[in-house]
Amino acid sequence: MEWLVGPFEVTFVQRALWGGVLVSLICALAGTWVVLRGMAFFGDAMSHGMLPGIAVASLLGGNLLLGAAASAAVMALGVSAAGRSPRLSQDTSIGLLFVGMLSLGVIIVSRSQSFAVDLTGFLFGDVLAVRTTDLAYLGGALGVALAISVLGHRPFVSVAFDERKAHTLGLRPRLAHVALLTLLTLAIVASFHIVGTLLVFGLLIAPPATVLPWARRVPTIMAGAALLGISATFVGLLLSWHLDTAAGATIAGTAVLQFLLSTLAAGLGNRRARSAPRPTTTDRSHMEYGHAS
């Protein structure tokens, strides 16, 4: 029992656990829509597109979160504007902006000899360095994300499954799309300093994707994703403590492992269902007769 509980008696591990729990809840709200709408590439581009703002903020001694938010907002606006072109696909727009923003960030970083450590933190995060102020910030971000999710639930569902019907119902799909981008930006900006940009998708995409084969309602997917994210945080921190591995990477790896196991189980279930013998006409009549009697 000491092996299981001992690490969480340490103060900084407790803060890391609470930080991971809050990030899991935020990512469950945003990540569900990312998975349902197939926006993973956009989310990846958004996370790396924050680099110029973070680099400038670091070099000027400013707030990294504000720099990340500003850069992510530029990325989101750029994608929205470029996506209106009838001759340019959304994937192409996202790819071009992704390369452009990442290149700009690397150029800015290359001008500074002292940014290597900050860049490592940006890429991989440091969940064990979570402070009380970070928890307060994450709590506020969770409140905003929850408000957006509740108020925009109906338009989000319509846009995700039938955008033309959303137009018909007067749900303003373009505004709903902007709100979704805001929710995704909030999740990425709030999470990058905890698990890093390269690993944020371990909690943003893996838990909802893990639940998707087993659930059909959006709230159920969100609740399941939150529980899986929290469990991945607990198991990842536990393994990281005993195996002396990077905490953020171990948490993200645990979330991806959950997805792989879920996919394997769903595949086996589908294979058994296909291979199960179908009842013949005589069998069905006996079943119906027995049920009626």
CORUR-V952294 format. One line per field, one symbol per residue. phi: phi as a letter, one per 20 degrees, with the letter a starting at -180 (. if undefined). psi: psi as a letter, one per 20 degrees, with the letter a starting at -180 (. if undefined). burial: # if it has 16 or more other C-alpha atoms within 10 Angstrom, else .. Layout:
# CORUR-V952294
phi=???
psi=???
burial=???
This chain:
# CORUR-V952294
phi=.ffedggeeefffffffffffffffffffefgffffemdfffffffffffggfffffffemeeffffffffffffffffffffeffecfffffffffgffffffffffffecedeffffffffdmbffdfdffffffffffffffffffffdgfffffffdaffffffemelffffffffffffffffffdfeednffdfffdedgfffffgfdccdggffffffffffffffffffffffeeldffffffffffffgffffffffffffffffeffefffffffffffffff
psi=hhhhhghjipghhghhghghgghggghggghghgghjlkghggghgghiigggggghghikaphhgggggghgggghgggghiipiipqhgggggghgggggggghgghiipijigghhghggirnhijprhhhhgghgghggghggggghjgghggghhhnhhhhghikjmhghhgghghggggggghhhhigiqhiihihihggghhhhgiiqiqghgggghhgghgghhgggghghgghilrpgghhgghgghhgggggggghggghghhhippqprggghhgghghhh.
burial=......##...#########################..##.##################....##.##########..##.##......#..##..##..#####..##.....#...#.########.#...##..##.##..##.##..#..######..#..#....#.#..##.##################################.....#..#####################....##############..##..............................
